[in-house]
Amino acid sequence: MIKLLLRRLGQGVLVIFVLETITFFLVRMLPGNPFLGERKLPQHIMEQLNSLYGLNESALVQYYNYWKGILLHGDFGPSLVREGLQVAEIIAESFPVSLALGVVGMLIAICIGIPAGMLSACYRNRWPDACIMLLAMLGICIPAFVVGPVFGKTLGQLPGLSVAGWDSPLCIILPALTLGLINAAYLARLTRGGMLEVLTQEYIRTAKAKGASGLRVMFIHALRSGLLPAVSYLGPAFAALITGSFVVETCFQVPGMGLHFVNATTDRDYFLIQGLVLCYGILIVVANLIVDLVLIALNPRLRAQGTA
């Protein structure tokens, strides 16, 4: 078990390092310049700005200084566009917002998607199954930039709900509902497939032959193994809710990391892009590690492999 955990951690650190290295060099290949605004600056001013932020050095020297600042001082660098702000300050301000949005969205997805998939499996090839899978397919096919404005238009008129901003606790409802329902569609299909596969196993037929009720067979015998595909999806899905909510945060004007990432890419804010990508990479690695541990706890075969 410890060896498996250490191996996963080693792989995660390597993934984060490669991801950040690729990002570092790619952002510097983007056309444009972070100091090019509406008014073109004189050449000597541009040279002074590049020298101030170390952008006049070679790419390898900048790469060395970047990792040196992170590893020795925990310094992600300054924002090249938002004057006076450090990247660490921007992430510290926006990360709790994205985390809260991701947690609520994931809870909505789990509370809707898993029960819907179980119900669909119980009524296989009957009208409840067809209706649930039709809705799930619609949820998968319709993108977030369509679902978000529809919810904003229809539900934004309800008292207390806000279509844009982050000035009250109720502002989280519409963007979290948008993210949650989309992921609930995937969870419903994965749960249905996993439950149908388990319900055909020999030990399930044996439990039914011994007189076990349908609810006992579903929740005691089949649920643990049937949820394995859905649990495998939860790790990347939770990371995607935080890292991939750019569209939703932009639609509802949520001041999370996704909105900063879009603005940083548009403004060519190199240090902010690199800091956000590093944060996203760590989140994805940690989420996948947690899912691996949960799968080991649920599946005795994986537990045996981990201790071998």
C-alpha positions in Angstrom: 0.0 0.0 0.0 2.8 2.4 1.0 4.7 1.5 -2.2 1.7 2.2 -4.3 1.1 5.5 -2.7 4.8 6.6 -3.1 4.7 5.5 -6.8 1.6 7.5 -7.4 3.1 10.5 -5.7 6.3 10.2 -7.8 4.3 10.0 -11.0 2.3 13.0 -9.9 5.4 15.1 -9.2 6.8 14.2 -12.6 3.5 15.1 -14.4 3.4 18.5 -12.6 7.0 19.2 -13.6 6.5 18.3 -17.2 3.2 20.2 -17.4 4.8 23.4 -15.9 7.8 23.1 -18.2 5.7 22.8 -21.3 3.5 25.7 -20.2 6.6 27.9 -19.5 8.0 27.7 -23.0 4.6 27.6 -24.8 3.4 30.9 -23.3 6.5 32.6 -24.5 5.8 31.4 -28.0 2.4 33.1 -28.0 2.1 36.1 -30.3 1.9 39.5 -28.6 3.4 41.0 -25.5 2.0 41.6 -22.0 3.0 45.3 -22.2 1.2 46.0 -25.4 -2.0 47.9 -24.5 -4.2 50.2 -26.4 -1.3 52.7 -26.7 2.0 51.5 -28.1 4.9 52.2 -25.7 8.2 53.6 -26.8 11.0 51.1 -27.4 13.1 52.3 -24.4 10.1 51.8 -22.1 9.5 48.3 -23.4 13.2 47.5 -22.8 13.0 48.8 -19.2 9.9 46.8 -18.5 11.4 43.6 -19.9 14.5 44.2 -17.8 12.4 44.8 -14.7 10.6 41.5 -14.9 13.6 39.5 -16.3 12.1 39.0 -19.7 15.2 40.2 -21.4 17.1 37.1 -20.3 17.2 33.9 -22.4 14.4 31.4 -21.9 16.7 29.0 -20.1 17.8 31.7 -17.6 14.1 32.7 -17.0 13.2 29.0 -16.5 16.0 28.6 -13.9 15.0 31.8 -12.1 11.3 30.8 -12.1 11.9 27.4 -10.4 14.4 29.0 -8.1 11.9 31.5 -6.9 9.2 28.8 -6.3 11.4 26.2 -4.6 13.5 28.6 -2.4 11.1 31.4 -1.7 7.6 30.2 -2.7 7.4 33.1 -5.1 5.4 32.7 -8.3 6.3 36.1 -9.5 4.3 39.3 -10.1 1.4 39.8 -12.4 2.6 41.5 -15.5 -0.7 43.2 -16.2 -2.3 43.8 -12.7 0.1 46.2 -11.3 1.2 45.7 -7.7 -0.3 42.2 -7.3 1.6 39.0 -6.9 0.5 35.7 -8.6 0.3 34.1 -5.2 -2.1 36.8 -3.9 -4.4 36.4 -6.9 -4.5 32.6 -6.5 -5.1 32.9 -2.7 -8.0 35.2 -3.4 -9.6 33.2 -6.2 -9.0 29.6 -5.2 -11.5 29.5 -2.4 -14.2 30.7 -4.8 -13.4 28.0 -7.4 -13.1 25.4 -4.6 -16.5 26.3 -3.2 -18.1 26.2 -6.6 -16.5 22.9 -7.4 -17.5 21.2 -4.1 -21.2 22.4 -4.4 -21.3 21.4 -8.1 -19.8 17.9 -7.3 -22.3 17.4 -4.5 -25.2 18.2 -6.9 -23.7 15.9 -9.5 -23.4 13.0 -7.0 -26.8 13.5 -5.4 -28.5 13.5 -8.8 -26.3 11.4 -11.1 -25.7 8.3 -8.9 -29.4 7.8 -7.8 -30.5 8.4 -11.4 -28.1 5.7 -12.7 -29.2 3.2 -10.1 -32.8 3.8 -10.9 -32.1 3.4 -14.6 -30.4 0.1 -13.9 -33.3 -1.2 -11.8 -35.7 -0.4 -14.7 -33.5 -1.6 -17.5 -35.0 -1.3 -21.0 -38.2 0.2 -19.5 -39.6 3.7 -19.8 -37.8 5.1 -16.7 -34.5 3.9 -18.1 -35.2 5.4 -21.5 -36.2 8.8 -19.9 -33.2 9.0 -17.6 -30.8 8.1 -20.4 -32.3 10.6 -22.8 -31.9 13.3 -20.2 -28.3 12.2 -19.5 -27.5 12.3 -23.2 -28.9 15.8 -23.5 -26.8 16.8 -20.5 -23.7 15.4 -22.1 -24.3 16.9 -25.6 -25.4 20.5 -24.5 -22.3 22.6 -23.6 -22.0 24.7 -20.5 -22.1 28.0 -22.4 -25.6 27.0 -23.5 -26.9 25.6 -20.2 -25.5 28.6 -18.2 -27.4 31.4 -20.0 -30.6 29.3 -20.1 -30.5 28.9 -16.3 -29.6 32.5 -15.9 -32.6 33.6 -18.0 -35.1 31.2 -16.5 -34.1 30.8 -12.9 -32.4 34.2 -12.5 -35.8 35.8 -12.0 -36.4 33.9 -8.8 -36.2 36.0 -5.6 -32.7 36.1 -4.1 -30.9 34.5 -7.0 -28.3 36.5 -8.8 -27.3 35.9 -12.4 -23.9 37.5 -12.1 -21.5 38.4 -9.3 -20.4 36.9 -6.0 -21.8 39.2 -3.4 -24.1 36.8 -1.5 -24.1 33.1 -0.7 -27.0 32.5 -3.1 -24.8 33.6 -6.0 -23.3 30.1 -6.0 -26.6 28.3 -6.9 -26.8 28.9 -10.6 -23.2 28.3 -11.6 -23.0 25.2 -9.3 -26.2 23.9 -10.7 -24.9 24.4 -14.3 -21.7 22.4 -13.5 -23.4 19.8 -11.4 -26.1 18.8 -13.9 -23.6 18.4 -16.7 -21.5 16.1 -14.6 -24.6 14.3 -13.2 -25.3 13.2 -16.8 -21.9 11.4 -17.0 -22.3 9.9 -13.5 -25.7 8.6 -14.4 -24.5 6.7 -17.4 -21.4 5.4 -15.7 -23.4 4.2 -12.6 -26.0 2.5 -14.8 -23.3 0.7 -16.8 -21.5 -0.4 -13.6 -24.7 -1.6 -11.9 -25.9 -3.5 -14.9 -22.6 -5.4 -15.1 -22.6 -6.3 -11.4 -26.3 -7.3 -11.4 -25.5 -10.1 -13.9 -22.8 -11.7 -11.6 -23.2 -15.1 -10.0 -23.2 -13.9 -6.4 -26.1 -11.5 -7.2 -28.1 -14.4 -8.5 -27.2 -16.4 -5.5 -28.4 -13.6 -3.1 -31.7 -13.4 -5.0 -32.1 -17.2 -4.8 -31.6 -17.0 -1.0 -34.5 -14.6 -0.8 -32.8 -11.3 -0.5 -35.0 -8.4 -1.3 -34.4 -6.1 -4.2 -33.3 -3.2 -2.1 -30.9 -5.4 -0.1 -29.4 -6.8 -3.3 -29.0 -3.3 -4.8 -27.6 -1.5 -1.7 -25.7 -4.3 0.1 -24.5 -6.6 -2.6 -24.3 -4.6 -5.8 -23.7 -1.0 -4.9 -20.1 -1.3 -3.7 -18.8 -2.9 -7.0 -21.3 -1.1 -9.2 -20.0 2.3 -8.2 -16.4 1.7 -9.2 -16.7 3.3 -12.7 -18.4 6.3 -11.2 -15.8 6.7 -8.5 -13.0 6.5 -11.1 -14.7 9.4 -12.8 -15.1 11.5 -9.7 -11.4 12.4 -9.4 -10.9 13.9 -12.8 -14.4 15.3 -12.7 -13.8 17.2 -9.4 -10.6 18.6 -10.8 -12.4 19.5 -14.0 -15.1 21.3 -12.0 -12.4 23.6 -10.5 -10.0 23.8 -13.5 -12.5 23.6 -16.3 -15.1 26.0 -15.1 -13.8 28.8 -17.3 -16.9 29.2 -19.3 -19.3 29.0 -16.3 -17.3 31.5 -14.3 -17.2 33.8 -17.3 -20.9 33.5 -17.9 -21.9 34.2 -14.3 -19.0 36.6 -13.6 -17.6 34.5 -10.8 -14.2 35.8 -9.6 -12.6 32.4 -9.6 -9.4 31.0 -11.1 -11.1 30.2 -14.4 -12.0 33.8 -15.0 -8.4 34.9 -14.1 -7.0 32.2 -16.5 -9.0 33.5 -19.4 -8.0 37.1 -18.7 -4.3 36.1 -18.2 -4.3 34.2 -21.5 -5.8 37.2 -23.3 -3.4 39.7 -21.7 -0.3 37.4 -22.1 0.3 37.5 -18.3 3.0 34.9 -18.3 3.6 34.5 -14.6 -0.1 34.3 -13.8 -0.7 31.6 -16.5 2.2 29.6 -15.1 1.0 29.9 -11.5 -2.6 28.9 -12.4 -1.4 25.9 -14.5 0.8 24.7 -11.6 -2.2 25.1 -9.2 -4.4 23.2 -11.6 -1.9 20.4 -12.0 -1.5 19.9 -8.3 -5.3 19.8 -7.9 -5.7 17.1 -10.6 -2.9 15.0 -9.2 -4.3 15.2 -5.6 -7.8 14.4 -6.8 -6.7 11.4 -8.8 -4.6 10.2 -5.8 -7.6 10.4 -3.5 -9.7 8.4 -6.0 -7.0 5.7 -6.2 -7.2 5.3 -2.5 -11.0 5.1 -2.5 -10.9 2.5 -5.3 -8.4 0.5 -3.3 -10.7 0.6 -0.3 -13.7 -0.5 -2.3 -12.0 -3.1 -4.4 -10.3 -6.0 -2.5 -8.3 -7.0 -5.7 -6.7 -3.6 -5.9 -6.0 -3.7 -2.2 -4.2 -7.0 -2.6 -2.2 -5.6 -5.5 -1.2 -2.6 -3.4 0.1 -4.7 -0.5 1.9 -7.2 -2.8 
